[in-house]
């Protein structure tokens, strides 16, 4: 898919989904996706390689939930992989001070290349694990987070009321993307069981991708605001 077709497709779909998106923002997404597909030939970044699928299953799946989340302040994308949802979220809301956290060195190298190509400030990549960062005072995490996101991996209850509570500012949000076909009864029980100490389970939100037959879910926790 060439740049013009990609941008037009993305802009049409964001309009359908009620997302305010500009041509400049669409071009930044194109740059991100183009680099991902180039790197994917030698480094396993994604199994989704058709541009139309990438637009929907990576970009829209990152952008649609943004309406329920903070739009500025310190944010971290945990297990960012090839940069979803952190990079599209940063493109949509430039006032987010976004840190892309990834444990695999090659993926961090990719993220740093993407960051160097995008005209965005306050977007950085770091190699590490969020459980470890909660125990240290890393220079990139001197300020408590307003938003912590996890899309590619599943959180454990202990991580939520331990690591997340230490990383978040009071009133800060921790959010987890659950894919289609999720066992909601089991997940709801697990999530309700995470309410310990500082973290409060704020419920789940349902959303849909334009061509998807099954809904997707966003699970949200908030740190108590004392």
N, C-alpha and C positions, 0 to 999 in steps of 0.2 A: 504494500500500500504506500503510495507516495505521500509526501507531506501535505499537499492540498486535500487529498481525499481523506487522510487521517484526521486532519483538523476539522473538516466539515462534518465528518461522522461523529467525532467527539462532541462538537458544539451542538449538533442536532440532538444527541442523546442527553447531554447535560440540560438542555432546555426542556426536554420531555420530563426529566427528573426534577425540575424546579431548582437547578443549580445555576447560579450566576457565574458564567465563565466567559472569558474573553479570548480573542484569537491569539493574543500574546501568551496567555496561559496554555492554550491548546498546543502551541508550538513548543513550549517548554516540555509538555508531556511527550510530544513527538520525539524530542531530543533524548529524553530519558528512555523511552521505549526502543528507539533505534540503537542506542548504545547497549541496552540490555540484550537485544537480539544478536548484535555483533559479538558480545562477550559470551553469549550462551553457546556459541559454536565451540568454545574451548573450556568453558566453565559452567557447570550446571546451576543456572540461576532460576529457570522456570521450565515447567513442562508445557505451558501454554505458549504457543509460538505464532498462532494466526492473529494478525493485527486486530481483526474484529473481536476475537475472543479476549485479547489483552485489554482492549478498550472497555469491555463490559466487565470481565471477571477480575481484572486488576484495578483499572482506573475508576470505573463507576463504583465498584465495591469499596474503594477507598474514599471516594468523594461523597456518596450519599449519606453515610453516617455522620459526616462533619456537622450537619445541622443540629445535632444533639450535643455537641461537644464544645469546649472552650475554643475561642477563635484567636486568642492572643496569650502571650506569656510563655513560660518554659514548658516544653513538651518533649517526650521521648517515645520513639518507636522501638519497641523491644523485639529483638529477633527480626530485624528489618529485611533481611534477605536482599532482594534486588531493589528495595526501597519502597515497598508498599506496606502500610498506607502513608508512611511519613512524607515522602516526596510529593505526591499529589496533594496531600493535606497542606503542606507548606506552600505549594503553588497556589492553592485556593485561598489560604489565609496567611499572607506574608508576615503578619505580626506575630505568628508563632515562632518562638526561638527553638528550632527543632534539632534534636540530637537523634541520629540513627545509630542504634546499638545493635551490633552483630558479632557473633562469636567466631565466625569463620573468616580467616585472613583474606582469602581471595575475594570474598564478597565485600569486605570492607574496602579492598583496593578498588573494586568496581564502583562502590558508592562514592569514593573520593574523586574518581574520574568524572562521574556524573555531576557532582557538586561543583567541580572546576568549570564545567561547561554551562551551568545555569546562572543567570543573572540574579541570584538571590543571596541575601545576607542572612547571617544567623542560621545557617544550615551546616551541620557538621556530622561526621561519622566517627565512630569509636569502636574498637574491638574489645569485647568483654561480655560478661554475663551480668544481668541486672541484680542477681542475688549478691554478687561480689561488690557491685557498686554501692549497694545499700550499706555496706560495712566500711566504706572508705570515703574520703573527702576528695574525690577527683576534681581537678580544676574545671571541667566542663559541667560539673554538677554542684556548684557552690550555692545555687539558688534552688529551693524546693520546687518541685514540678507542679504545674497546674493540670497537666494532662500526661498520663502514661497509657500507651496503646499496645495491645498485643493481638496480632492477627494470624501469624503463621504457626504459633505454638499454643498449647493449652496450658493455662495457669493451674497450679496446685493450690488448694485452700491455704496451706501454710505460707505460700509466697504472697498471697493477697494481704493477709492481716499482718505480715511481717515485713517483707521487702517493700511492698507498695506503700504501706503506712509510713515507713521511714523516708521514702523518696518524695512523697507528695506533701504539698503545702496544705494547711487546713482548708477544707472545701474543695481540694483537688480531686480530679476524676481519674479512675482507672477503668479502662474499657477493653473488652475482649470480643472479637469477632467470632461468631459460631457459624459454621457452614450449613448448607442445606441438609436436611435429613437428620438434624441433631435430635438426640433423645432428650426432649425438653423436661420431662418429669424428673429424670435423673439429674440433669444439669441444674434445674431449679432447686432441688434438694441440696445439691452440692454447694450452690451459691448461697443459699440461706444459711448453710452451716459455716460460711466464712465470716459471719458477723461477730467478730471478736475485737475487743479493744477499740481501736480508732476507726475501723472501716465499717461502712454501712452498705449493704446490698441495695441498690437503687432500682432494681428490676431489669427487665429485658424489653427491648424495642424490636419490632418486626419491620423489615423492609424487603423490597423485591427488586431484582434486576429486570430490565425490560423484556428479555426473551427467556427468563428462567421460569421453570414450572413450579419450583419450590421456593418458599420464602427463606430469608436469611435472618439471623438474629444478632443483636448487639446486647451484651451483658454489661451492666454499668454498676460500679461501686463509687462511693464518695467517702473521703476522709472527713471525719467529724469536724465541724467548724466551731471551735470553742470560743 
